Amino acid sequence: MARILSVSGSPSATSRTARLLRHLDERLRDQGHEVTPLDVRTLPAEALLGADFRHPAVVEATALFEEADGVVIGTPVYKAAYSGLLKTLLDLLPQFALAGKTVLPLATGGSTAHVLAIDYALRPVLSSMGASHIVPGWFTLDKDIATGENGTLAVAPGTAEALGHVTDTFSRALGGRTAVLAPTG
């Protein structure tokens, strides 16, 4: 199956975005894919902000993009755009780092006023980086993502169904199996 890089562009250690991505990573693994998570917030700030292309952590992150067949990009939406943290990483990658790759853009936010951030802010950048196929993404409201005291993630039923659909579409684009799985919730 495909090698997938699952990138969280959230600066928060308790990020709903990252938790949602890790939840979807499991669905993709169940479909036979090899998934590698990357939380951009764990990369050294001085390397990101100083544009240190040669820093070992940046070199390693670049290699993860190179090796991936598909990339899931998840970001919280701030001021109607993807996170600045994600932007710093994307700026350090080679111009065509997504060439030949299938990409699934996902975003989270507090208001439906930001629902178009995927199409108007993130998709053009992914396209300019050479993505061969950007599948339809999904915007999830923060209120539709809850974490239980035991760490389990609960996603509102309608949202879970939609996320299952976009994740399965991404998986199919990469050659994965999807028919035996229930909605992600």
C-alpha positions as CSV (number, residue, x, y, z in Angstrom):
1,M,0.0,0.0,0.0
2,A,0.9,3.7,0.0
3,R,3.3,5.6,2.3
4,I,1.4,8.5,3.9
5,L,2.8,11.5,5.7
6,S,0.3,13.0,8.1
7,V,1.3,16.5,8.9
8,S,-0.2,18.6,11.8
9,G,0.4,22.3,11.4
10,S,-1.0,23.1,14.9
11,P,1.3,24.9,17.4
12,S,-0.7,23.5,20.3
13,A,0.4,20.5,22.4
14,T,-3.3,19.8,23.1
15,S,-4.4,20.4,19.5
16,R,-7.8,19.1,18.3
17,T,-6.3,19.2,14.8
18,A,-3.4,16.8,15.7
19,R,-5.8,14.5,17.7
20,L,-8.1,14.4,14.7
21,L,-5.3,13.6,12.3
22,R,-4.0,10.8,14.6
23,H,-7.5,9.4,14.7
24,L,-7.7,9.4,10.9
25,D,-4.2,7.9,10.7
26,E,-5.6,4.8,12.3
27,R,-8.3,4.5,9.7
28,L,-5.7,4.8,7.0
29,R,-3.5,2.1,8.7
30,D,-6.6,-0.1,8.8
31,Q,-6.9,0.3,5.1
32,G,-3.4,-1.0,4.7
33,H,-1.3,2.2,4.4
34,E,1.9,2.9,6.2
35,V,1.4,6.3,8.0
36,T,4.1,8.5,9.5
37,P,2.9,11.4,11.7
38,L,4.7,14.7,11.7
39,D,3.7,17.4,14.2
40,V,5.4,20.5,12.9
41,R,5.4,22.0,16.4
42,T,8.1,19.4,17.4
43,L,10.6,20.9,14.9
44,P,13.0,23.4,16.3
45,A,11.6,26.9,16.2
46,E,15.0,28.4,15.5
47,A,15.4,26.2,12.4
48,L,11.9,27.0,11.1
49,L,12.0,30.8,11.8
50,G,15.6,31.1,10.7
51,A,15.0,29.2,7.5
52,D,17.8,26.8,8.3
53,F,17.4,24.4,5.4
54,R,20.4,22.4,6.6
55,H,19.2,21.8,10.1
56,P,19.0,18.0,10.7
57,A,15.3,18.2,11.7
58,V,14.4,20.1,8.5
59,V,16.4,17.7,6.4
60,E,14.6,14.8,8.0
61,A,11.2,16.4,7.5
62,T,12.0,17.1,3.8
63,A,13.0,13.5,3.4
64,L,9.6,12.4,4.9
65,F,7.8,14.4,2.2
66,E,10.1,13.0,-0.5
67,E,9.4,9.4,0.6
68,A,5.6,9.8,0.9
69,D,3.1,8.7,-1.8
70,G,0.4,10.8,-0.2
71,V,0.3,13.6,2.3
72,V,-2.5,14.6,4.7
73,I,-2.1,18.2,5.7
74,G,-4.1,19.3,8.8
75,T,-4.2,22.8,10.2
76,P,-6.2,25.0,12.5
77,V,-7.6,28.1,10.8
78,Y,-6.5,31.4,12.2
79,K,-7.6,34.7,10.6
80,A,-9.1,32.8,7.6
81,A,-5.8,31.0,6.7
82,Y,-3.8,28.0,7.6
83,S,-1.4,28.3,10.6
84,G,1.8,30.3,10.4
85,L,3.7,27.3,11.8
86,L,2.6,25.2,8.8
87,K,3.6,28.1,6.5
88,T,7.1,28.1,7.9
89,L,7.6,24.4,7.1
90,L,6.1,24.7,3.6
91,D,8.4,27.6,2.9
92,L,11.4,25.4,3.8
93,L,10.5,22.5,1.5
94,P,11.7,22.4,-2.1
95,Q,9.4,24.2,-4.6
96,F,8.0,20.9,-6.0
97,A,8.0,18.9,-2.8
98,L,4.5,17.6,-3.5
99,A,5.1,16.6,-7.1
100,G,3.5,13.3,-7.9
101,K,1.7,13.2,-4.6
102,T,-1.9,12.9,-3.6
103,V,-2.8,15.3,-0.9
104,L,-5.7,15.5,1.5
105,P,-6.2,19.0,3.1
106,L,-8.0,19.2,6.4
107,A,-8.7,22.2,8.7
108,T,-10.3,22.8,12.0
109,G,-11.7,26.0,13.4
110,G,-14.2,27.6,15.7
111,S,-16.6,29.1,13.1
112,T,-18.0,28.2,9.7
113,A,-16.8,31.6,8.6
114,H,-13.5,29.9,8.0
115,V,-14.8,26.9,6.0
116,L,-13.3,28.2,2.7
117,A,-9.8,28.5,4.1
118,I,-9.0,25.1,2.6
119,D,-9.9,26.2,-0.9
120,Y,-8.8,29.8,-0.9
121,A,-5.7,29.7,1.4
122,L,-4.3,26.1,1.5
123,R,-5.2,24.5,-1.8
124,P,-3.3,27.1,-4.0
125,V,-0.1,26.6,-2.0
126,L,-0.4,22.8,-2.3
127,S,-1.0,23.1,-6.0
128,S,2.0,25.5,-6.5
129,M,4.1,22.8,-4.8
130,G,3.3,20.4,-7.6
131,A,0.7,18.1,-5.9
132,S,-0.6,15.8,-8.7
133,H,-4.0,15.3,-7.1
134,I,-5.6,17.3,-4.2
135,V,-8.7,15.4,-3.1
136,P,-11.6,17.3,-1.7
137,G,-10.7,18.3,1.9
138,W,-12.8,18.9,4.9
139,F,-13.3,21.6,7.5
140,T,-14.2,20.4,11.0
141,L,-15.7,22.7,13.6
142,D,-13.9,22.6,17.0
143,K,-17.2,21.8,18.7
144,D,-17.5,18.6,16.7
145,I,-14.3,17.2,18.2
146,A,-14.2,16.1,21.8
147,T,-11.6,14.3,23.9
148,G,-12.7,12.0,26.7
149,E,-10.9,11.9,30.1
150,N,-9.3,8.6,29.0
151,G,-7.9,10.3,25.9
152,T,-10.3,8.8,23.4
153,L,-11.5,11.0,20.6
154,A,-15.2,11.5,19.9
155,V,-16.3,13.1,16.6
156,A,-19.9,14.3,16.1
157,P,-21.8,11.7,13.9
158,G,-22.3,13.9,10.8
159,T,-18.8,15.1,10.9
160,A,-17.5,11.5,11.4
161,E,-19.3,10.4,8.4
162,A,-18.0,13.2,6.2
163,L,-14.4,12.7,7.5
164,G,-14.8,9.0,6.8
165,H,-15.8,9.8,3.2
166,V,-12.9,12.2,2.5
167,T,-10.4,9.9,4.1
168,D,-11.7,7.0,2.0
169,T,-11.6,9.1,-1.1
170,F,-8.0,9.9,-0.4
171,S,-7.3,6.2,0.3
172,R,-8.9,5.1,-2.9
173,A,-6.8,7.7,-4.8
174,L,-3.7,6.0,-3.4
175,G,-5.0,2.5,-4.1
176,G,-6.3,1.6,-0.6
177,R,-9.3,-0.6,0.4
178,T,-12.2,1.1,2.0
179,A,-15.4,-1.0,1.7
180,V,-15.1,-2.8,5.0
181,L,-14.8,0.2,7.3
182,A,-17.5,2.0,9.2
183,P,-17.6,5.8,9.6
184,T,-14.8,7.3,11.7
185,G,-16.4,8.3,15.0
